[in-house]
Amino acid sequence: MSGNSGIGSAKITGIGYYLPEKILTNFDLEKMVDTSDEWIVTRSGIRERRIAAEHEAASDLAYEAAKMAVEKAGIDIKDVDLIIVATVTPDMTLPSTACIIQEKLGAMKAAAFDLSAACSGFIYGVATAQSMIGIGHIKKAIVVGVEVLSRIVDWEDRATCVLFGDGAGAVVLEACEKGEGIIGTYMQSDGSLGELLYRPGGGTRLPFNEEMIRERQHYVKMKGDGLFKIAVRSMVDAAEKTLDEAGVKKKDIDYLIPHQANIRIIEGVRKRLKLEKEQVVVNIDRVGNTSSASIPIALGELNESGTLKKGDLVIMVAFGGGLTWGSILFRN
Ligand code: ACO
């Protein structure tokens, strides 16, 4: 699903992010499971990741990121029409994490809901908010990507626990003329491949009980090699479709912000899009894979570094469980 067919569009007017203080290095992990810094760095590019404190839940991280985005945008929180929180690790099933941060932020005019699209959640959230703004339903939205994956990864499974981290990123979107701000969006899913990355227990299919927990079904399961093959192809396809639809050439891109799942996937995407290393935003070495939070955190860091200039053309591309993938093209 692609396009930008509204009467107007939306632009990003504020970017925020939050990383928990605690750093877990590969050397710390060597003491927890049978792994090595060398294996993790060569296979994934990750050196360390952040882990939420015991008292921190998804809404705490999301609130900090959203607050920073709102401050950067300089908007009155009371004018926000919509809050979307993309997450697969909400505080609880009910109410949504979006409603929890709505109250904390004081955005009492807003409609608020969570969105589940794994690592593509932020892209899906921005595309959804952009269309609602573009057709004129609303004027201002906050989209957050947040994960506390440390609570659902199996700390005895070396194949997964070394990859993931916690964090949150957020943007404020505001109405603008068509042709400015977001100029292309793309979303795609393939539910037939859901078991490549899933968490079987803890929902209504396999509710919490002693047996389910004993069998460790409440933790994330991943077939990394299966995902790897599809990831590069899907991300490149999403980027190319978005660019084509917007009538933009690859050579005109200033920055690519890819989902940070694996440095080898990022490199594969970069090469196929014919971009230089300096054009690709990478923080996987310090942050790991934070699923739906990964792109807005990287965007936030790029913005804070001062290198993102007005008028720069940026493409954000994600791929994740579901499977889901998608892309957003915007002019800063
Ligand atoms: N430390 C040491 N050895 C390990 C570890 C570890 N942490 N984990 C696995 N191994 C072993 C395996 O057991 C295997 O051993 P064997 O050959 O004796 O069976 C060996 O290392 C090789 O494992 P592979 O799976 O072949 O390693 P690969 O090069 O494929 O890298 C990885 C694994 C990093 C998971 C890679 O496949 C990958 O990144 N896949 C994509 C994952 C992804 O994109 N996930 C997220 C997308 S969706 C989202 O972001 C939520």
Boltz pocket constraint, residues with backbone or C-beta under 6 A from the ligand:
constraints:
  - pocket:
      binder: B
      contacts: [[A, 34], [A, 35], [A, 36], [A, 39], [A, 40], [A, 43], [A, 44], [A, 118], [A, 119], [A, 158], [A, 159], [A, 160], [A, 162], [A, 197], [A, 223], [A, 224], [A, 225], [A, 227], [A, 228], [A, 231], [A, 260], [A, 261], [A, 262], [A, 265], [A, 289], [A, 291], [A, 319], [A, 320], [A, 321]]
      max_distance: 6.0
